[in-house]
Amino acid sequence: MSLAGELKALDLDAQEPTEAYARDESGTGDYPPQAVVLAHSVLDVQKVLRFSKHRKIPVVPRGGGSGKSGGALAERGGIVLSLEKMNRIVEISRPDMVCVVEPGVILQDLQVAVEEQGLFYPPDPNSQAWCTLGGNLAHNAGGPRALKYGVTRDYVLGVEAVLPTGEFIHAGHRSWKGVAGYDITQLLVGSEGTLGVITQATLKLIPLPRRVATMLAFFPDEAKAALGVQKIFGAGLLPRTCELMDGPTMRALKGKAPFQFPDEVGGALIVEHDGNGDGVMEDLAQSGEMCMEAGAIDVVAAQDESQRRRIWETRRMISVAMSSIRPHKISEDVAVPRGRLVDLINAVREIGARYSLETACYGHAGDGNMHVNLLFASAEERVRGQKAVDEVIQTAIDFGGTITGEHGVGLAKRAFLAREQGPDLIALQKRVKRAFDPEDLLNPGKIFP
Ligand SMILES: Cc1cc2nc3c(=O)[nH]c(=O)nc-3n(C[C@H](O)[C@H](O)[C@H](O)COP(=O)(O)OP(=O)(O)OC[C@H]3O[C@@H](n4cnc5c(N)ncnc54)[C@H](O)[C@@H]3O)c2cc1C
């Protein structure tokens, strides 16, 4: 009997693996599992993990498959356990300012549901139309609004999870505060599906800001745009987003994006402020002045909601549009302290030039988290690209930053972890992994070198 057949016999929604479950958005290759199980309940998750323990077969949890570090890939075969069908918003509570969700809820669906009630769940990875909250928690996802509001971790009050041992745990609380015991909730957040399968989460909600104002600042080049970021913060402003696009990124979007850039532009910032009063427009105007001081050619404020939407649709298209410059890319998400942003951008250009490769940088400049892309067409260029990536990552570490600002280590970046973290810290994390998963069956091989 096939593995899927055995799992079906346990009354599970098991399928022969399809291509869709063999890959994610990391571009790290195809890893077909031996079977896919669509969990519909906590009991299903428990059955799969008990089966895995009994038969020593690896299990890889999966949400929307939008991950960019290969975390949801069954590198060692086994079972992909999809949580996509556990997609109920269990509760939205105004008095408690929390919501309770199953892991397969699509982020955008939650955002719409809470905003209808005047509440706000700020984490906003740009994949929000198809990533799930389980994946967001597992990767501690950020997004443009992380600049002002923080990342997923800052909104997780409690989780329920099934451990590889088969145990079911409820960690955390519904209250906004709570400090009892070790913070297992926060240990599971960002654990990339290696410690437990999250089956429910209690998330904090805040009041929805009544006013949002957005502007685009155009610069002759990306270095001036990066200087604009530093001037905005230097003036004591805290926008909710401050996203940078460099010249190649804007070239990639040309003719495709709903928002058209002027021809002479070589760098841009999307700056957004929010709040409840007139101060929002004042802050936007001041951010505009700071951009002009940094050398902006022009500053355009969105006049209405449809123009705002067009700006953000344009921003969300970048990753896909990049293929119009070169068919392939190696995409990194390093982060550096904000004060080193200009240095990082200059270093990327210099590294690209040395390896004769086109580069494109965009992303969450406000918190120093840049998506650095090395673009290539041939196998030979890919080899050069890998060497260049190595230098980009080392540069970020040397600047006091990190190998991954939000996408996670997964399998894509595990070779670099030991550059950022010392042997004792890695050994401690491996001991934590063993405490949760003594037989290394849940998402094995991820994170650690
Ligand atoms: C166009 C695009 C834009 C993006 N923008 C951003 C961005 O702005 N910010 C950002 O942070 N990321 C971004 N991402 C990356 C990605 O969308 C996020 O990492 C997202 O959180 C992944 O969610 P998912 O449901 O697709 O998870 P998957 O890719 O399915 O899985 C990701 C990881 O989570 C684990 N996992 C999934 N569900 C569970 C569960 N229930 N329990 C335990 N582990 C689980 C998996 O094993 C895997 O390790 C972007 C991706 C794309 C393609």
The ligand as an SDF file (V2000), in Angstrom:
LIG
                    3D

 53 58  0  0  0  0  0  0  0  0999 V2000
    5.4130   37.8750   -3.1300 C   0  0  0  0  0  0  0  0  0  0  0  0
    5.8430   37.5430   -1.7300 C   0  0  0  0  0  0  0  0  0  0  0  0
    5.9490   38.5640   -0.8060 C   0  0  0  0  0  0  0  0  0  0  0  0
    6.3510   38.2790    0.5030 C   0  0  0  0  0  0  0  0  0  0  0  0
    6.4430   39.2950    1.3920 N   0  0  0  0  0  0  0  0  0  0  0  0
    6.8130   39.0460    2.6610 C   0  0  0  0  0  0  0  0  0  0  0  0
    6.9210   40.1020    3.6040 C   0  0  0  0  0  0  0  0  0  0  0  0
    6.6880   41.2760    3.2960 O   0  0  0  0  0  0  0  0  0  0  0  0
    7.2770   39.7830    4.8680 N   0  0  0  0  0  0  0  0  0  0  0  0
    7.5430   38.4870    5.2590 C   0  0  0  0  0  0  0  0  0  0  0  0
    7.8420   38.2480    6.4270 O   0  0  0  0  0  0  0  0  0  0  0  0
    7.4580   37.4780    4.3680 N   0  0  0  0  0  0  0  0  0  0  0  0
    7.1060   37.7130    3.1000 C   0  0  0  0  0  0  0  0  0  0  0  0
    7.0120   36.6740    2.2120 N   0  0  0  0  0  0  0  0  0  0  0  0
    7.3510   35.3040    2.6540 C   0  0  0  0  0  0  0  0  0  0  0  0
    6.1490   34.4410    3.1130 C   0  0  0  0  0  0  0  0  0  0  0  0
    4.9570   34.8550    2.5150 O   0  0  0  0  0  0  0  0  0  0  0  0
    6.0110   34.4270    4.6200 C   0  0  0  0  0  0  0  0  0  0  0  0
    7.1280   33.7740    5.2000 O   0  0  0  0  0  0  0  0  0  0  0  0
    4.7360   33.7310    5.1300 C   0  0  0  0  0  0  0  0  0  0  0  0
    4.6780   33.9060    6.5270 O   0  0  0  0  0  0  0  0  0  0  0  0
    4.6650   32.2500    4.8130 C   0  0  0  0  0  0  0  0  0  0  0  0
    3.3450   31.8080    5.0870 O   0  0  0  0  0  0  0  0  0  0  0  0
    2.7420   30.4910    4.3840 P   0  0  0  0  0  0  0  0  0  0  0  0
    1.4060   30.2390    4.9550 O   0  0  0  0  0  0  0  0  0  0  0  0
    2.7990   30.6310    2.9150 O   0  0  0  0  0  0  0  0  0  0  0  0
    3.7770   29.4100    4.9180 O   0  0  0  0  0  0  0  0  0  0  0  0
    4.5140   28.2110    4.1760 P   0  0  0  0  0  0  0  0  0  0  0  0
    5.3980   28.7300    3.0950 O   0  0  0  0  0  0  0  0  0  0  0  0
    3.5490   27.1520    3.8130 O   0  0  0  0  0  0  0  0  0  0  0  0
    5.4260   27.6960    5.3740 O   0  0  0  0  0  0  0  0  0  0  0  0
    6.3870   28.5110    5.9450 C   0  0  0  0  0  0  0  0  0  0  0  0
    6.9670   27.8440    7.1890 C   0  0  0  0  0  0  0  0  0  0  0  0
    5.9690   27.7350    8.1840 O   0  0  0  0  0  0  0  0  0  0  0  0
    5.8240   26.3950    8.6270 C   0  0  0  0  0  0  0  0  0  0  0  0
    4.4110   26.2510    8.9560 N   0  0  0  0  0  0  0  0  0  0  0  0
    3.3370   26.5540    8.1820 C   0  0  0  0  0  0  0  0  0  0  0  0
    2.2070   26.3560    8.8800 N   0  0  0  0  0  0  0  0  0  0  0  0
    2.5710   25.9240   10.0980 C   0  0  0  0  0  0  0  0  0  0  0  0
    1.8460   25.5290   11.2760 C   0  0  0  0  0  0  0  0  0  0  0  0
    0.5180   25.5600   11.3300 N   0  0  0  0  0  0  0  0  0  0  0  0
    2.5580   25.1100   12.3590 N   0  0  0  0  0  0  0  0  0  0  0  0
    3.9070   25.0870   12.3500 C   0  0  0  0  0  0  0  0  0  0  0  0
    4.6330   25.4320   11.2630 N   0  0  0  0  0  0  0  0  0  0  0  0
    3.9670   25.8550   10.1560 C   0  0  0  0  0  0  0  0  0  0  0  0
    6.3400   25.5640    7.4740 C   0  0  0  0  0  0  0  0  0  0  0  0
    6.7930   24.3000    7.8990 O   0  0  0  0  0  0  0  0  0  0  0  0
    7.4660   26.4340    6.9550 C   0  0  0  0  0  0  0  0  0  0  0  0
    8.6290   26.2210    7.7010 O   0  0  0  0  0  0  0  0  0  0  0  0
    6.6440   36.9400    0.8860 C   0  0  0  0  0  0  0  0  0  0  0  0
    6.5050   35.9040   -0.0460 C   0  0  0  0  0  0  0  0  0  0  0  0
    6.1150   36.2020   -1.3530 C   0  0  0  0  0  0  0  0  0  0  0  0
    6.0020   35.0640   -2.3160 C   0  0  0  0  0  0  0  0  0  0  0  0
  1  2  1  0
  2  3  1  0
  2 52  2  0
  3  4  2  0
  4  5  1  0
  4 50  1  0
  5  6  2  0
  6  7  1  0
  6 13  1  0
  7  8  2  0
  7  9  1  0
  9 10  1  0
 10 11  2  0
 10 12  1  0
 12 13  2  0
 13 14  1  0
 14 15  1  0
 14 50  1  0
 15 16  1  0
 16 17  1  0
 16 18  1  0
 18 19  1  0
 18 20  1  0
 20 21  1  0
 20 22  1  0
 22 23  1  0
 23 24  1  0
 24 25  2  0
 24 26  1  0
 24 27  1  0
 27 28  1  0
 28 29  2  0
 28 30  1  0
 28 31  1  0
 31 32  1  0
 32 33  1  0
 33 34  1  0
 33 48  1  0
 34 35  1  0
 35 36  1  0
 35 46  1  0
 36 37  1  0
 36 45  1  0
 37 38  2  0
 38 39  1  0
 39 40  1  0
 39 45  2  0
 40 41  1  0
 40 42  2  0
 42 43  1  0
 43 44  2  0
 44 45  1  0
 46 47  1  0
 46 48  1  0
 48 49  1  0
 50 51  2  0
 51 52  1  0
 52 53  1  0
M  END
$$$$
